[in-house]
Amino acid sequence: MSDLAKTLARLAAILGPPDGDAVALDGGIINRNFKVDFDGKPYVIRIPRTRSSSASTATPSGRRRARRRGRASGRRCGRCWRTLPYS
């Protein structure tokens, strides 16, 4: 089962079945991005690339921390998407 299929199955358990197929989004140097709707609401699924799928995965942790802080401040002012935890 692919990472996308596993992620969709986990999200379906939380949000219900998707409204359609996941659509791959362009870009995403660090992650593979897909758009999928659940209950009429759009979600973007971000799946980290593996070393075998991209040579550009070695991103300094400082950039990740900066993105995380930026998303947190964006959520506080209503300008950023909600992140569902994945474990």
N, C-alpha and C positions, 0 to 999 in steps of 0.2 A: 504494500500500500504506500503511495507517495506521501510526502510531507503535506501537500495540499489536501489530499483526501483525508488524512488523519486529522488535520486542523478543522476541515469542514465538518467531520463527524463530531468532533468535540464541541464545536460551536453549535451544531444542530441540537445537541443535548441541552444546551443552555437557552438558545434563542428560537428553537423550532427549525423546521426544514427550510433550506434556502429557497428563495423565489425562482431561481434559475441557476444557470451554470456560472462559475467564477470566470471573470474575464481578466486576462493578463494585462497589466498596465505597463507602458513603456517606461524606461529609466530604471532607477533602482540599482545603483552601483553595489551597495552593500546587501540589499535585500531583493528578493523577488516579490513583486507587489501584484495583488489580485483584488478586483472589486467584485463584491457579491452582495445581494440584497437579502435581508432576513426580515420578514413581516413588513415589507414595504420600506425599510430603512436601509440606506447604503452603508456598507462596511468595507474597509480596506484591510486585507490580510497581508501582513508582511512576514515573509519566511526568509530567515537568514540563508545566504548562499553558503555552500560548502566549498572547501578548497578545490574539489574536483570540478565544481561548476563555475568557478571564477577565480582568477589569480589575484583579484583586487580585494580580497576579504580581510586582509591584515590592516585594519583601521585602528589607529591609536585610541586607547580607551578614553583619553581626554575628549575626543570628538564625540564619542558616545555619551559621555557625561554632559557635555554642553548641549547636545540635542535633547537629552532627558530633561535638563533644567529648562530649556526653551519650551518644550511641550508642557511642562508643569505650569510655567507662568502663563502660557497661552490658554490653558484650561481654566485657570483662575479668572481670567478676564473674558472667557467665553469665546475665544478665537481659535480653539484647537479641538481636535477630535478626542473622543473618549477612548482610552486604551483598555482593552480587556486583557487581564493577565493570562499568561500561558505558563503552565508548569508541567 
